[in-house]
Amino acid sequence: MSLKQRDHDTAVGWINAELAELRRDVGKPNASSAARSAITLAFLLRAISDTEQREFQARIDEIYADYKPSHATAA
């Protein structure tokens, strides 16, 4: 495995871990900050592509979209 592929795999694993943490913390202040920071840093370091960056950002949006309806019905 090349260094570039290893960096990519590490970045994706880190982002996925932050997204899992976001799912647990959604609704708390700044819940998405770690996930967004991980995505941005991985993109700036060129460990993930522009397309992957947009896909990860969309996953954050999906997490919040799933949270809002379930949160509203629970109230």
C-alpha positions in Angstrom: 0.0 0.0 0.0 1.4 3.4 -0.9 1.8 6.2 1.5 -0.9 8.2 -0.2 -3.4 5.3 0.1 -2.5 4.9 3.7 -3.0 8.6 4.4 -6.4 8.4 2.6 -7.4 5.4 4.6 -6.3 7.0 7.9 -8.2 10.2 7.0 -11.4 8.4 6.1 -11.3 6.3 9.3 -10.8 9.5 11.4 -13.7 11.2 9.6 -16.0 8.2 10.0 -15.1 8.1 13.7 -16.0 11.8 14.1 -19.3 11.2 12.2 -20.1 8.4 14.6 -19.4 10.7 17.5 -21.6 13.4 15.9 -24.5 10.9 15.7 -24.2 10.4 19.5 -23.8 14.1 20.2 -26.2 15.6 17.7 -28.2 18.4 19.2 -25.5 19.5 21.6 -23.7 22.9 20.9 -20.9 22.6 18.3 -21.6 18.9 17.9 -20.4 18.9 14.3 -17.3 21.0 14.8 -14.9 18.0 15.2 -16.3 16.2 12.1 -16.2 19.4 10.0 -12.6 20.1 11.2 -11.5 16.6 10.3 -13.0 16.8 6.9 -11.5 20.2 6.2 -8.0 19.2 7.4 -8.1 16.0 5.4 -9.1 18.0 2.3 -6.4 20.6 2.9 -3.8 17.9 3.3 -5.1 16.3 0.1 -5.8 13.1 1.8 -9.4 13.2 0.4 -10.7 14.5 -2.8 -13.1 17.4 -3.4 -15.8 14.9 -4.2 -15.2 13.0 -1.0 -15.2 16.3 1.0 -18.7 17.1 -0.4 -19.9 13.6 0.4 -18.8 13.8 4.0 -20.3 17.3 4.4 -23.6 15.9 3.0 -23.4 13.1 5.6 -23.3 15.7 8.3 -26.3 17.4 6.8 -28.1 14.0 6.7 -27.4 13.4 10.4 -28.9 16.8 11.2 -31.9 16.1 8.9 -32.5 12.8 10.6 -32.2 14.4 14.0 -34.6 17.3 13.5 -37.8 15.2 12.7 -37.2 12.7 15.5 -36.4 15.5 18.0 -39.6 17.4 17.0 -41.8 14.3 17.5 -40.3 13.5 20.8 -41.2 16.9 22.3 
